[in-house]
Amino acid sequence: NVGKSSIINKLTGEHRVIVSDIAGTTRDAVDTNVTYNGREYVLIDTAGVRRKNKIKEDLEHYMIVRTVSAVERADVVVLVIDATEGVTDQDAKIAGIAHERGKAIIIAVNKWDAIEKDTNTMKKFKEDILNRIAPFTDVPIIFTSVINKQRIFDVLKAATEVYDNYSRKIPTSQLNEAMLPEIENYPPPAWKGKYIKIKYITQLPSQSPSFAFFCNLPQYIREPYKRFLENRLREHFNFNGVPVQIFLRQK
């Protein structure tokens, strides 16, 4: 009962989907077409996912399966969190599912009007969210209130921006011009006396951003250095809200 259906109704300006105070009213994914600023969108209102201790029926299992199916259909996943409850295990699990499937993601913290706030409340809430969804933390977080009509359309704006990031294709020359000096300044650590040389980089023709780093000894590059490469990519190119995959290949 985080307010997914209410957000969609506000975005469309119509009561397209059922809204109820009872959690889990949406039993199946519902598609809604909407045009905003000249662009067309399909909004998928997913089935609600309840906490594990409330999952007692086969119907609840079906709802979870349908939610995962909706994630797989989507380009951008908007994870709606209830501000009055904070980040739940199910929220973190859905974020992980979206990341594993290479989907762009934004987080909407709804019912922001319903909690008491001070100057640090938003900062602390963001920190808690990022800690729970780590290691993928380059994600837009928007604080919304359907009742107060607060930042609802910022959700669609952010979804558009991360979709553009998700679709970004970087020319090989530009990619190498940015990344090779970074690699030269901080090369991969030697492994058992063997020096690793990354020679060039190219973006792969995949749906989500994926990059191949060609080198002499790819098998000796470890995860910390792959994270370094991903972070440098994010610094040079805007992949906010988008998982980035790094592949090491023999040259």
Residue, then its C-alpha position, 0 to 999 in steps of 0.5 A: n500500500v505504498g501508493k503506486s496506483s495513486i501515483i499513476n492516477k495523478l500522472t494520467g489525471e484520471h482514475r485509471v487504476i483502483v486505489s484502496d487503503i487495503a494493501g495488495t489491491t492491485r493483483d496483476a500488472v496493469d498497463t496505462n498509456v500516457t503522453y507527457n511533454g511529447r513523449e509516449y510512455v507505458l506505465i505498468d502498475t504492478a501487483g503489490v508485494r507484501r512483507k514475507n511474514k504476510i505471504k500466506e497464500d498462493l495468490e501472494h506468490y502469484m503476485i510476486v511472480r507477476t511483479v518480477s515479470a513486469v520488471e523484466r518487461a520494463d525499461v525503467v523500474v520505479l521502486v515506490i517506497d512507503a516513507t512511513e515504513g522505510v526501506t523494507d527487505q522486499d524493497a531491497k529485493i526488488a531493487g536487486i532484481a531490477h539491477e540483476r536484469g540490467k534495468a534502469i531504476i529510480i526510487a520514489v519515496n511516497k507519503w513524504d507528507a506523513i512523517e515528521k521532518d527536520t533538516n536532516t530527515m531527507k539526508k538520513f532517509k537517502e543514506d538508509i536507502l543507499n545502504r540497503i540497495a548497495p552496491f548499486t547506489d547511483v540512483p535518483i531518489i525522489f520524495t513524493s506526496v500524492i495528497n499534496k501533489q508534491r513532485i509527482f511529475d518529477v518521477l516521470k521526468a527522472a524516468t525519462e532521464v534515466y531511460d536516456n542514460y540507459s539508451r546512451k551509446i558512446p563512440t569508441s574514440q570518445l570512450n578510449e579518449a576518456m578512459l585510457p588516461e584513467i587506466e594509465n594513471y591507475p593501471p591494474p595491479a600486477w598479478k604474480g609478477k605479470y603486468i596487465k595492459i588494457k589496450y582499448i575499450t568499446q561499448l557492446p551492442s546490448q540493450s543496457p550499457s555494457f563495455a568490453f575492456f581488451c587486455n593481455l591478461p583479463q583473467y588476472i583483473r579482480e573485482p575491485y579494479k572492475r569497480f574502479l573502471e565502472n566508477r570512472l565510466r560514471e564520472h565521464f558519462n552520465f549513467n545515473g540510474v543505470p547498471v553498467q556491465i564490465f567485460l574483460r576480453q583477451k587481446 
